[in-house]
Amino acid sequence: MNRPRALLLACLITLTPLGAARAASLTTLRVGYLSFIDTIVLFHAQHAGYFKRAGLRVRSLRVNDGPAVIAAVRSGSAEIGLTAATPVAIAFEHGQSLSLFATSTFELWPPSPNLVTLVASKRSGITTLAGLKGKTIASNAQSSACMIAIAQHLATAGLSIQDVKVLIVPFPNMMAALALGEADAACTVVPFLIAMQDNPAVAPVVLARGTVAGLDKLHRLAVAGYFARPRWIAKHRAVLARFLTAMQAAQNDLDAHHALFRADLVKYFHMPPGFAAKVPFALSTSSLVAHPADYQPLFDALHRAGLLARPLPASQLVTTITP
């Protein structure tokens, strides 16, 4: 065997076990998630190498809705779940042992682009919340942040859910429902709001913004996050601190380079580049650390809307872990 070939073989013999050992040293985490715009941070942390630098190997599992994310965590198919806080709070009240340990999504005031938004179609002629009486409003689910928003903002106009008809429509289908007149108004979010604004058959009029009424006084509201079973969290706090470190670094990277955010819209959400260029930077820029006070107004609104039978102290459902 010639000398160069012998040296190459020696290197392969030496490095292969080392590479295998490094791979074996990574802690594997399975994350079940509901796809919405803030999952870009999870994808970016995974594919830009932030998890690997934190000693983690993250496997992601996409499911169809919040209850399915909860089922994945409860069954052990995933250690961590990502979804809106609303279904987590409802599941908790029904005896499921869960805890939110990181916040993926904040609604902020002055208005951030990611606010839940109530709109009416141009053809409906509705220009105020009071004009919704007797009309049909599209919501993405029966027990969702949209239902809270609808109830909260109707109340400011002296109306209730009983004064309107709620039509359950997935976010991607709401624009057609408005354009065809199947719904007069809708609760929507970015990027679907941008598509509606681009459609002259809809030409939406914004009626209200924010999951809860009075966000201008709260300034900050946590509405979605990462959760796990409390016993699992207690045994893996150091691992979760590394998870948060990687996620925060990925979020900071996207915040500093909005072109990466729009490239990820194309890559992970398959948006046409021209449309992705119109989507505002709709990710949270706050710390991912979960604090009970940030969730309490949401849980109070859930109770007022009848989605929770009893008041829920956020300290019972939120665990604070710092990177």
N, C-alpha and C positions, 0 to 999 in steps of 0.2 A: 504493500500500500504506500503511495507517495505521501510526502510529508504534509502538503496542504490538505489532502483529503483526510489524513489521520487527525489533523488539528480540528477540522470541521466536525468530524465524528465525535471527538472528545468534548467539543463545545455542546453539541446536541445532547450527549449523555449527561453533561453537567447541568444544562439549563432546563431541560424538559421536566425533571422532578421539581426544580425550583418553581417553574411556572405553574405546575400542578399544585404545589403546596400553597402558592399565593392564591390561586383560584379557590382552593379548598378552604382558605382562611376567611373568605368573604362570608358574611352573614346573609342568608337568604331571607327576604321578606316578600310575601305575596300581598299585593294591593288590589282589592276589588273596587272598581270605580264606575260611577255614572258619568258619561261623557258630557262635559260642558266646558266652557271656554277656559276655566282655570286649570283644567287637567293639562294644559300646555306646560305648566311648570313641572308637573310630574314627568311628562314625556321628555322635557328638556334636561331635567336632572338625570334621567336614565340614559339618554343617548349622547349627551355632552360629557359624560364621564364623572359627574359630581357624586353619584352614589358610589361608584367604584373607588373614588378617592377617599370616601368616608368608610370604606371597608364593607360596603353593602352590595349585594346582588338583588335587584328588585325585579320581580315578575309581576306584570300587570294583567288583570282579568276584567274585561269590560262586561257589564251587565246592563239590563234595560231600564231599571228604575231604582229609586231609593230603597224600597222594601227588599229588592233582590240583592242589593249591596249588603244590607243588614243580614239577610239569610246566608250570604257567602261567609261573612265573619262568624256568625253564630254556628255554622256547620263546620268551620275549620278549613273551608276551601281557601280562605284568605285570612291573614292575621290582622290586616288593616283595611278599613273601608273609607271611601271618599264619596260623600254625597251632601245634599242640603241638610242643615241641622233639624229641619222640621220633622222628617220621618224618624230621625234618631230620637227626638224628644217624645214622639208619639209611641214608638216602640218601648222606650224606657218606662213610660207611664203604664204600659201593659205588661210590665214585669221582666222585660229583657235587659240583661245586665250588659250595659254599654257605657262607654265614656269617650267624650270628645277630647282629644289631646293636642290638636293643632288646628289653626284656622286657615282655610284656603281662600275664603272670600269675605271681604268687608264691603258693606255699602257705606260710602262716605259723603258728607256734605260739607262744603259746596259739592254739587252733584258730580259723582264719579260716573264714567261711562257705563259701568256694569249694573246700574240700578234697574230693578224690576220696574217696568213702565206700563201704565195703563193708557191705551190709545183707542180712538174711535176712527172708523173709516170715514172718508169724505162723503161717501154716498149715504151714510146714516144721518148726516146733518147734525150730529151731536158735537157740541163744543165745550160742555161743562159736565161735571160729575152729576149734577142734578138731572141732566138730560138722559142719564142711563135708566131712569125709572121705566120699568116695563120692557126694557130692551134685553138683548142676548149678548152675554159676555163670554168669550172663550178663555178657558183656564187650562193649563197643561195637565193638571191632575186634581183629584177631589181633595186630597190632604197635602197641600203644597204651599210654598211661599206665595204663589199667586192667589190662592184662596184667602190668605191673610191680607194681602194687599188689597184685594177687591173689597173685603169686609171693612178694613180699616178706612179706606178712602171713601167708600159709600157713606160711612158713618159721619164723615165730616160734612157731607151734604144732607144729612138727616135721613139717609136711606139705610136699608139693610139688605142682606143677601136675598131675603124673601121678596124684595121689590124688583129683582131682576131674574132672568133665566140664565143659568150657568151651563155652558156647553163645553164638555171635555174634549180638547183637541190638542194633539202633540204640537210643540212649538213649530216644527217645520211645516205643518199644514195650516197654521193660522192665517197666513197671508191669503191663501186661496179661499178660506172661509170668509174673510173680510171682503175680498174682491167679488165673491159670488153672492154676498148678502146673507150667507148662512149665519153669520155673527155680525153684530153691529159694532162691537168693541172687543178688545183682547188685552190680556196681560202678557207681555212679551219681554224679551231680553236681547242684548247684543249677542250674536250678529243678526238675528232675525229682524230686529227693529230696523237695521240698516237696509235690509232687503225690502221691507215694507216702504221705507222712505224713498226707495228707488223706483217703486211701482206706482205709476200714475193712477192705476185703477183702485189703489188703496189710499194713497196720499194721507197718511195717518195724522190725526190731531192728538197731541199729547194732552192727557187729562190730569195725570198725577204720576209722581215718581217716588220709588222707594217701597220696600216691603212693608214698612210701618209708616203710618201717618206721623208727622212731626219729626222726621229725620233731620230737618233743619235745626232742631233744638238738641237732638241727641248727638249729631255730628258723626257718629260711628256706630255701626251695627254689624255683628258677626252673623252670617247667614248660612255658611257651609264650612265643612271641615273634615279632618281625618279622625276616625274613631277606632276603638278596639275594645276587647273585653277587659274590664278592670284588673282581673287577676293577671292577665297576660301583660298588661301595661306595667304592673307592679314588678314583674320579673324581668322586664326588658327596658327599663328607663334609660339605661346607658345607650342601648341600641337606638332607641327613639330619639335621643339627643343627637346622635349622628345622622339619623334620618332628617331631622329638622335642620341641621347644619347644611346638609346637601341641598335640601329644598330651598332654604333661604338664599344660598349662593346662586342657585339656578334662577330664582325669582329676581335677584339683584342684577344678574346678567341680562335677563330679558328687559328689565326696566332701563338699564343703561344702553341697550341696543334694540330699539323698537323694530329695526329691520329684521332681527332674529324672530321677534314675535310674529311678524307678518309672514316670514318664511315658514314658520311652524304652522300657521293657519293653513297654508297651502299643503304642507307635508302631511300633517296629521288630520286635518279636517277636510282636505281635498277641495278647498275653495279655489276658484279661478284667481290668478294673481291680481287681475284688475279689481275684483271685488274685495280681496284681502287688503288691498291698498286703501280702501275706504273705511275699513273697520278701525275704530279708535282703539288705542291701547286700553284694554278693558280688564287688565289683571290687577289684583290688589297689590299695593306696594308697601303695606304695613307689615310689621313683624308677624310671623306665623304662630307665635306663642299664644296659646289659648288662655283667656282670662274670663272667669264667670261673668263679670260685669258687662262684657261685650255681648254676651248672649241673653242676658236677663230681659231686655226689652222685647226680644223676639219671643221668648217663652211666655211673657206676660200677654203679648198679642195673640199667641196661640190659645191661651186660656180664654181671653175675651171673645175670640172667634168660635169658641166651643170645640176646638180641635183637641184641647186638653181638658179633662174633667175637673182637674184641681190645679191650683197654682204650683209651678215647678221652680224651686230655688235652683238657679244655675250651678251653684256649688255642688249639687248632688250629681250633676251630669258632666261637668267639665273638670279635667285634670290638667294642671299647669306643668309643662315640662319645658325647660330652657335648653337651647343648644349648648 
